[in-house]
Amino acid sequence: MKLIKAIVRPEKVDDVVDALEKAGYPAFTKLNTVGRGKQGGLQVGEIYYDELPKTLLLLAVSSDEVDEVVGVIKSSALTGNFGDGKIFIQPLEESYTIRTGEKQTK
């Protein structure tokens, strides 16, 4: 199993979620957060924004689904501008469904 952490623009979240659902991946956790990338923030006129709003999506998928899910996220989150986001992949050894106690280890 893998844990996919996708940091995307808030205005692209609905596009990403819709695309994931259409591709068969409806389960996720969504967190609103702030951050900045290598560009170090954003200057609009005289106003400097040190931290920008972002949304973090967390998805647990089987190892063989990672490439498809990453492709869906990349294509649906892309604007072509700085700040489009980042995707991180981490190993996920096991997970449990609290209601049933069932363990998943795919």
C-alpha positions in Angstrom: 0.0 0.0 0.0 1.0 3.6 -0.6 0.0 6.9 1.0 -0.4 9.7 -1.6 -0.2 13.2 -0.3 -1.2 15.8 -2.9 -0.9 19.5 -2.2 -3.0 21.4 -4.7 -4.5 24.9 -5.2 -7.9 25.3 -3.4 -9.6 26.3 -6.6 -8.5 23.0 -8.3 -9.7 20.7 -5.5 -13.2 20.1 -6.9 -11.6 19.2 -10.3 -9.2 16.8 -8.7 -11.9 15.1 -6.5 -14.2 14.8 -9.5 -11.5 13.3 -11.6 -10.5 10.8 -8.9 -14.1 9.8 -8.4 -14.6 9.2 -12.1 -11.4 7.1 -12.2 -12.8 4.9 -9.4 -11.0 6.5 -6.4 -13.7 8.1 -4.3 -12.0 7.8 -0.9 -9.8 10.6 0.4 -9.1 12.9 3.3 -9.0 16.7 2.6 -7.3 19.2 4.8 -7.1 23.0 4.3 -3.6 24.3 5.0 -1.2 27.0 4.1 2.3 26.9 2.6 4.7 28.0 0.0 7.1 26.4 -2.5 10.4 27.3 -3.9 9.1 30.6 -5.1 8.8 31.7 -1.5 5.4 33.2 -1.6 3.7 35.6 -4.0 3.8 39.3 -4.6 0.8 41.0 -6.1 1.5 44.7 -6.6 2.8 46.0 -3.3 1.3 43.1 -1.3 3.4 40.1 -0.4 1.8 36.8 0.5 4.3 34.8 2.5 2.0 31.8 2.9 -0.6 30.7 0.4 -3.8 28.7 0.9 -3.5 25.1 -0.2 -5.4 21.9 0.2 -3.8 18.6 1.2 -5.5 15.4 -0.1 -4.5 12.1 1.4 -5.3 8.8 -0.4 -4.4 5.3 0.6 -4.1 3.1 -2.5 -2.6 -0.2 -3.5 1.0 -0.1 -4.9 -0.2 -0.9 -8.4 -2.7 2.0 -8.5 -0.1 4.7 -7.7 0.8 5.6 -11.3 -2.9 6.0 -12.3 -3.9 8.1 -9.3 -0.8 10.3 -9.7 -1.7 10.8 -13.3 -5.3 11.8 -12.5 -4.1 14.3 -9.9 -1.4 15.8 -12.1 -3.8 16.3 -15.1 -6.7 17.6 -13.1 -4.6 20.0 -10.8 -2.5 21.5 -13.6 -2.7 25.2 -14.4 0.8 25.6 -15.7 1.7 28.3 -13.2 3.9 28.4 -10.1 2.1 27.0 -7.1 0.3 24.2 -8.8 1.3 21.8 -6.0 3.3 18.8 -5.2 2.6 15.0 -4.8 4.4 12.8 -2.3 4.3 9.0 -2.2 5.0 7.1 1.0 5.0 3.4 1.9 2.0 2.5 4.0 2.5 -0.8 5.9 -1.1 -1.3 7.1 -4.3 0.4 7.9 -7.4 -0.5 10.0 -11.1 0.2 9.6 -12.1 1.4 13.0 -15.8 0.2 12.8 -14.9 -3.4 11.8 -11.4 -3.7 13.1 -10.5 -5.0 9.7 -6.8 -4.8 8.7 -5.7 -3.8 5.2 -2.2 -4.7 4.0 -2.4 -4.6 0.2 
